[in-house]
Amino acid sequence: MVGAVIAMLVVLGVAVGITLVVAVGIAGKASDRAPRVSTRLQRAARHLNGEADAPPRLEKLVREVVERVESDRVPSATTAAPQAEHATR
């Protein structure tokens, strides 16, 4: 039940964010009132459209996660020995 509430809050947050991008960031009527917000939301819109390069921090995070997952997949010598011993019986 708690998971459903959290998921719904995330969905609502995404909907509000998209509304802000459309209303302010993409030359909406409110862009004159908040130019700093407009600039940031235009940048976010470019990222969402795939027109902008990924931030270096995100690329570094993805590399670290991939390396960690790959290192967890490599079986160690201590876990492989009991499995091999069991297979010979």
HELIX and SHEET records of a PDB file:
HELIX    1   1 VAL A    2  LEU A   20  1                                  19    
HELIX    2   2 VAL A   21  GLY A   25  3                                   5    
HELIX    3   3 LYS A   29  ASP A   32  5                                   4    
HELIX    4   4 PRO A   35  ASN A   49  1                                  15    
HELIX    5   5 PRO A   56  ARG A   73  1                                  18    
HELIX    6   6 ALA A   77  THR A   88  1                                  12    
END                                                                             
